[in-house]
């Protein structure tokens, strides 16, 4: 059963307003000054960028797939978010989550970032909705990207289905399925990927300025599902006796559930990738979905979005131009472009009514005009987007505000840290490799290379290769995601090489019901069971660690000192695994709770039940089991005792419940070497 909702991406997304227009041409002139005369606004970020990169920046911050086609039909992702609000009967509703009365405490409550061009509403608008006042003259005017919604990366559009005569705000907040709202909300890349600049953090996280943002660092503070389900006042939101509340409240900050829609029936939220040094990212030769062998990047945590330019209308490879095109397009589709087609290929909210079918983008575009326009409009922006992302470089501690007081100064310690890195980390965490024909050992080559002043220059700090989860030892839930395998919804966006990866045999998984016991082995097949090596760029500023943000302190503090405190804590727990929480990271219900089917039936869950025991179960539920009747009430009573939890364990898609295990590389080093390594990594 999957009781969750989506909102972010971990690769590429962005924005939209009225009718589809072609992307801005390369000779368009941009202004890099603030209309208000302020020193800091979105426009000042254009400085130093080419016109193509400026268009890409607009895409990253604002594009949602478009606004309306010539028939007045929605082409952008805002149609999906409206559909989810309807099908969840308001449990998930971005329009309500944006209530302006939360401005001033949004970061504290939800980890979302306030748009500096907006301010708190002084009262409801003419429709009775409390939405931020975004009337600043500094608001960028970019075609087809809607208007600011008050939160970074969220965009507000007029709803073409809105009927003022039928509007009733009380009816809407009670159940958004009952009446069409005046606005739709779209989601751009910036919602997840734009974060506070580690080098120039805001004095007050609730009141940042544009210069306090960085487009590629990722929002490590986002409480995705808590925000998704927010209502004002808070008493109107989900309650702890609702299993959906239990799921939402255990999602780690700074993570996004990128496989919520379409659901893979695995509770696997993962860290929002920080983006740097794409120009130096290694490529790998793979047979893509169209049967062509290409040199491509590995995208997503498991490399599942790796097909280069294969999905484009002109799939001719243009290295450095469209290397990430299909991965980006798949994300836009996943967050709502072509939703009128692909939401019919699965049960988009809970995944209970039918199994997935593959989404064929070419057939979908032929069948649906809005799909084709959303796809075409987004495809036309990919070159600019990639060009912009290639400008993003690591943010060094030495260049941070007050960073000089934290920069390692003991050169002897740093030199030792470099050697420790060469001997224990560089094999996976360096894109600089021994040259072809090198006759010595890799470790010897790395020992010499790390001592060179330019070792970090042009280094992606990752081999970007897939490695078996059984080798790394980390939690397998994200690695077992199945949306990109053959026969499932995104099969067209994964390579044949991915689908034919060797089976991964995983052992030693803890039984969450009897933690001294171990479960039977699990096999990752058809591409599942792997993680690609993440970059260590910006590692000093991006704790907690591992793919699920499970190792290290979460302190809600974006200051330089706060990030370093989280870094130090995370590194200690990486290198001294005995300091980790271990069994305490098993996500459990805090009280008895229920999940209610739309048809009226319920599933009861006992207190202290492992949440992933229920959330990871993949069952297309027959309709009579979703209705309220004697059989379903009896079943609910029995499951509510916890007596059947062992049966759920038998059908768990990814039965790995301890979140912070694995990646113990370096744990056998001396304490002195561990400290030296921690100091050296601060310079990344």
N, C-alpha and C positions, 0 to 999 in steps of 0.2 A: 504494500500500500504506500502511496506517495502522497503525503499531506503537506505539500510545500508549493511555493510559487516562485517565479523567476524575476530577475530584473537586471542582472549585470552580464558582463561578458568578461573573458580574460584574454581577449586578443584585441579586436578592432571594432569600434562602433562609431556613432556621432550625431547630426541634427536636421530640421525642416520648417515653411509657412503657408503659402497659398497654392499656386499652380506650379507644376514641375517646370523648372528652367534648367538649361544646360549649365554645367559648372562654369565658374568664372574663367575667362580665357587668360592665357599667360601674359597678355599685355595689359590687363586691367590694373589701374593704379589704386593702391590701398593707402589710406591715411594711417600714420602711426602716432597720431596725437589724439588726446582726449577731447571730445567736443565740449565737455564741461570746463576744460582748462586744468583738471586735476593732473597730478603727476603719474598716477597709476590707473589704467583702465585696460580693457581687453585689447584695444587698438594699439597700445604701446608694445604689445607682444609681437607685432608684425615686424618690428625692426630687425634688419639683417636677413630676412627671409626673401626668397624669390617669390614672384607672383604665384607660381605653381605650389610652392610650399605654404604660402598664405592661404590658398584655397584648401589645401590639405588640413591646415590648422582649423579652419572654419568647420570642416567636415568632422574632425575629431571632437570638437567642443559642442557642435550644434546639430549635426545631421541625424535625422531619425528615419530616413528613407524617402522623404518627400511629404507633401501635404495632400493636395487634391489633384485628380486628373481632370481632363476636359469635360467629363460628365459629372463632376462634383463628387466623385467617390474617393475615399481615403486610400492612399497608396503607401503611407509610412507605417512605422511600427506602432503608432498610437492606436491603431485598430485592434491590435492584439491585447493591449493593456485594458481596453474597454471590454473586450470579450472576457478576459479573466475576471474583471470586476463583476460582470453579469453572471458568469458561471459559478463564481464563488459567493454570489449574493452579497458582495461587499466586504467579505473577509479580507480580500486583497483589493485595494482601490487607491491608486496613486493620487487621485484628485482629493480624496479625504485625508491622505497622509500629509499633503502639502498645507494643511491648515496653518494659516499665518500666526495663529495664537501660540504656536510652538517656536516661532522665530525668537531667538534669544536663548533657547536651550536645545536647539536641534542637534548640535554637535554632541552635547552631553548625553542626550537621550538616544540618538539614532546614529551618531557618527557621520551624518551627512553634512555637506559644506554649503553654507549660505552664499547665494549669488550677491556679490558686492553691489550690483546695479539695482538691487531691490531693497525694500525696507518693510518693516512690519506694518500690516494693515491697521488702520484705526477703527475699522468697522467692516461689516459684510458688504460685498458688492451688490449690484442691483438684482442679482439672482439669489442673494442670501448666503453666498459662499465667502469664506474668509481666505482670501488669497493675497500674497504679497503685492505691495505696490511697486511695480517695476517701471516707473515712468521716468527714470533718469535719462538725460540726454546722451549718456554714454552707452546705452543699450545698442549693441551692434545690429545693423539693419542688413540681414543676409536672407536672400530669397529662399522660400520654401522651408524655413527652419522654425516657424512658429514664433512665439514670444517667450521670454524668460518665465519660468514657473516659480522662481524664488530659491531653488536648490540647484547647485551645479550639476549640469548634465541632464536636467529634466526640462522639457519644453511644453508650452501650452498652445493648443490649436483650437480654433472654432470647430464645433461639431456640426457637420452638415445635416445631421439628422435631428438636431435640436428644434423643438417646437415650443416657443414661449407660452403659447396658450395652454399647453399640457404640463408645464413645469410646476413642480411642487418640491421645494427643497427638503421638507420633512419626509416626504415619500422617498426621495432619493437617498438620503442618509440612512433610512431604515432598510432599503434594499435597492441598490443601483440598477437592478434588473427591471424595476418597475417603471422607470422613466428615463428618457435620454437627457444627459446633462448638457449644459451650454458649451463645455470645453472637453477636449481630449488631451491626455498627457502622453508625450512621447519620451523615449529614453535614448540618450546619446552616449557615445564612448566615454565622455567626460564624467558621467555619473560614477563610474567605477575607477577609471584610470587617472583622472585629475585628482591630485592630492596636495596637501600642504608642502611647500618647497622646504626640504630639510635644511637648505642653506639660508633661507630667509623665512622662517616660520612667523605666523601672526602673533602679535602680542596677546590678542584675544581670539581664540578659535571660533567664537560665535560671530565675530565681526572682522573677517579678513578683507584684505585688499587684493587686487589682481596680481600684484607682484609677489604675493605670498603663495601662489600656486605654481605647480610644475606639472606638465601634461603627462609625463610618463612614469611618475613615481608610484602611482596606485594609491587608493584611499585605504590605508591600513587600519582605519578606525570605523569603517562602515559597519553598521549593524543591519544587514540587508533585510532580513525577514521581520525584524522588529519594526523597521521603518515601513516595509511593505504593508503591514497589517495595522499601522497606527491609526487611531481615531482621536478626535478631540470631543470631550475630555477623555482621558485615558480609560476611564471606567466603561466607555463604550467599546473598547477593544476586546480582543480575545482574552479569555480567562484561563487560569491554570488547570481548570477541569476540562478544558478542550485540548485534545491531543495536538492540535495544530499550534497552540501556544507552546506546548512542551518542545516541539520541533524547532519553532522559531527562536526560542530563548536559549537553545544550546548551540546555535550556529556561532562559530568563533568570529570575533570582530575581524574586519579586514579580509573576509572571504566572500566569495560569490558562488552560488549554486548554479553553475553554468549548464547543468543538464536537468533543470527542473521542468522546462517545457521545450522539447518533449522529454518526459520523464524517463529515466532509466531505472527507476525503482531502487535507487541507492542514495542514501543520505551522504553525499560526498562534497560538501562545500570546500572550495580550495582557494588558496591565496590569490589575490589579484596581482598578476605579473607586473613587475616594474620593467620598463623598456629603456634600453640603452645600448649603444654600439651595434645597431643592426647591420651597419656596413661591414662589420667584422664577424658576423654570425656564420658558423660553418654550414655548408650545404651537404646534402647526402643524396646519392643517386637512388631513385625509387621509381618503380613502375606505377604511374598514376592511374586514376580511375578510367581514363580513356585509352589505356594500354600503351601509352607513350612513356619512355624512360626519361625522366627529368632530374636535374639537380635542384633540390628543393630544401627549404627550411623544415625543421620539425616544429610544428605548432601545437599548442595546448600541452597540458602536463604529460600526456602520453604520446604525443606526436600524431594524434588522430586527424588533424586538419591539414595534412601534408600533401597537397597536390599542385602547389605552385599556381600556374595560370590555366590549368586544364579546364576549368568551368567557364572561361571567358568565351565570348562570341568569336574572338580571334585568339586561339590558344597558343599562338606563337610566343615562345619564351623571349622575354626582354629583361635580362638580368639587371638587377638594380632598379627596375621600374615596376614590375608586376609580380615579384617573388612572393608576396603575401596576399595577392588579389583574391584567390578563392577562399582562403581562410577568413579574410575580412568579410567577404560576401556571405559566407555561411553564418557568420555571427549576426549580420544584419537580418538574414532570414530567420535565425533563431530568436531574435528579439522582435520580430513582427512583420518584416517584409514578406509578402506572399502568404501571410497567415490565413487568408481565406481558403487557400488550398491545403497547406500542410497541417492545419489544425483538424482537418477532416480525416487525416491519415493516422490519428491516434486520439486518445482522450486527453486533452491538453492540460487539465488541471490536476486530476488525481490518477489518471492512467488505469481506471478500474473497468471501463466499459468495453475496451477493445485493445488488441495488440497493435504495435506500430506497423506501418508500411513505409517503404522508401519514398522519399520526396525526389522527384525527377524535375530539376529546374527548367529544362527545355520544354517538357510537356506542360508544366504548370504555367509557363509564360505564354504558351500558345492557347491555353484554355482560359486565361484570366487577364484582362487588360490591366487591372490595377497591379497585379503581380509583375507583369512585364514592365510597366512604367517604374515601379519601385525598384526593380532589379536594374533596369537600364540606367536610371538616374544615379543609383548607388555605384554601379560599375564604372560610370563615367568619372567618378570622384576618386577611384582607387589609386590612380597614378599620383595625384596630388597628395593623397593621404600618406602613401608610402614615402614619397619624397619628404614630407614633413617629419615623419617618424625617424627618418634617417639623420635628422639634425640633432636628435636627442643623445646627449653624452652623459657619462657618469657625473654625479654631484659629489665632489670630494669634501671631506671633513675640513681640510685645510682652508677651503674657500668659504666655509660657512660663517655666518655671523657669530662672533666669539669662538669660532672653531679652533683658533690658534691655541687656546688654553687646553684643548683636549687632544691635540695632535701628538702622537707618540714622539718623544724626543731622544730616547736612549738608542743611539745607533747600533750599539752592540746587541740589544734586545731585538731590534728590527732586523738586523742581519740574521740572527738566529731564527727569527720568525719566517724569513724568506726561505731558509733552508728546510725548515719543518714543512712549509707549504709545498716545496719542491718534492719532498720525499713522501708526502702523505695525501696531498690534495690535487696537485697539478695534473695528474693523469686524467682526471675527469673535469677539473675546473680551470682549464686553459684551452683556448683555441689556437694558441701558438704551440706547435708540435715539432718534434725532431724532423729535420728535412729528409726527403726520400733518399734512401741509400745510406742513411746514418748507421754506422756499425756498432755503436755503443749501446748502453742501456738507456731507456727513456729517463730514468731517475737521474743518471749522471748528466744528461743533457739539460734537464730541468734545473739541477743544482747550479749550473752555470748561467742558464737563461734568466733565472729570477734575480740574479745579482746585477743584471744589466739595468741601467736607468730607464730604458724604454720598454721593460717587460710588460707593464700595464697598458702602454699605448697600443691602441688597435687590438686589444685582447678582449674577446667576448667573455672570457672567464668561464667558459663551459665548452665541452666537446659537443654539446647539443645532441648527444646520442641517446637512444633508448637503452635502458638497463633494466633487467628483470627486478620486480619488486622483491622476489625471493633473495636476490643478492644484496639489495639495499637494506631490506629488513623493515621498511616503513609500512605504515597502515595501508592496506590494499584497496580501500573503498574507491578512491578516485581512479586507480589503475584498472579497476574492473568495470568501468563505465562501458556501456554497450551500444550507445546510439550510433556509432560509426561502423559497427560490424555489418557484414553482409546480411541483407534482409531487413535492417532497421532504418530509421528515418533519415540519417545523414550518411548513408553508405556512399552516395555519390561524391562526398567531400573527403573521403579517406582513400589512401593509395592501396593498390593491390599488395604492395610490399607490407604495409601495415597489417592487412587482413591475413597475411601468410606468415606472420611472426611465429617462431617456435612456441609451443605450449610452455607456460610457466607453472611449476609445481610449488605450491606454497604450503608450508607446514608450520606447526608451533603456535597456531592461533588459540587465544584464550577463550575458554567457555565462560561466557558472562554470567551464567547461572550458577556455576561451580568453578570459581576462578583458579582453583588449584589444578583443574583438569585442562586438557587440550583437545581441540576439535579435530575431526578428520581432515586430511589435506584437502586443499582446494586448487583447482587448475584454472589458470587464465588462458583462454583459447581465442582464436580468431583475431588476434591483435591485442587482446586484453592482458593485463598483468605487468605492464611496463611503465616506467617513468623516464622522461628525458631529464638530463642534467640541467638545473637552472643556473643562470648567470649569478656570479657573486658581485656584480657591479652594484654599488650602493648598499652593500650588505650592512654597513654600519648604521644605516637609516631605515632598515626594512624588517627589523624583528617584530614579532616572533618568527620562528623558523619552521622549516619543513613545508611540504605542499599544503598542509592544512592549518598552518599557524599554531601548531600544538606545542611548540617548544619555546618557552620564554615568557617573559612578563608582558602583559598588556596593561599599560598604565594611562592610556588616554591622553598622553602628553606629547604633542608634536614639536616641542622645543628641542634644540640641539641636545641639551642635558637629558631631556626625557627620552629621546631616541637612543642615546648612548647607554642610558640605564637599562633600557629594554634589550639593547644589543649585548651588553655585558652579561645580563641574566641568561639570555638565550644561548650565548656561546658557552657559558659555564655548564648549562644543562646538556648541550650537544656533546661537549668533551668529557663531562662527568655525568654519564647517564644515570647514575644512582641518585642524582638530585632531581630527576624528573618525577612527575606525579604518578605515572604508571597506571595502575588499576583505577585510580581516582578519575582518570579521563574517560572512563566508560560513561557515555551519556545516558542518564537514567531519568525517568519521570519523577517529579517531586511530589506528586500525589496521584490518586486515582483519577483517570480521565477517560473521555470518550471521543470517538470520531463518528460523526453523524453523516450518513449518506444523504444525498439530495432526495432520494426516494423515501427517507424517513427512518430506515433502520440504523442500528448503531453497532459499533465495535467498542467493547469496554477494555480498558488497559489498567492493570493493577499499578499501585504505587511501587516505585523502585524498579520498574521494568526497563531493561535496556531499550532506549528509544529506537536504535537502529534494528532491533529485533522486529519491530513493526514496520518502520519506514523502508526497510530493504526488502520487503516481501513483494514479489511480482505475481499478482493473481488478477486475472480478468474475472471479476466477480459476477456470477449470474444475477439477473435482475431480481429474482425472488429473495435472494439473500441481502439485497440492498433495501428491501421494504421492511416496514415495521409490522411484524406478525409474531405469533407465538414462538416459532422456531428461532427467529433472529433475536428475540428477547431472551430466550433460554441460552442461546449461544453467547450473547453478551454477558449474561450472568456468569457463565462458566469462565470465559476469557478474563473477566474482571477479577477473578480470584488469582490469576497468574498460573493456573493449573495447566494451561495449554502452551505455555511459553516455550517448552521444549519442542513442540511441534513446529512453531514458527521458526525455530532455529534450523530446522531441517530444510526450509525453503528460502533461507536468507541468501540474497544474491551476492553478498560480500561480507561473510561473517567474521569481520575483524573489528573488534569493539574498543580495544585500547588504542588511543589516538596518537600517543607520543613515542612509540617504540621505534627502534631502528636507527639507521645512519649513525653507527657508533664508531665510525672511522676516527682515529685519533684518541680514543678513550684509553689506550694503553701507553700513551706518551707520558713522560715525566711532567709533573706540575709546572716545572720551569719552561718546558717546551710548549705546553698548552698556553701559558701566559704570553709567551713570545708570539705564538700564532695569533692569539686574540689581538695583540697590538698591531701586528702586520696587516691584518684584515681591515683594520680601521682606515687604512690608506686607500682602500679600493673605492 
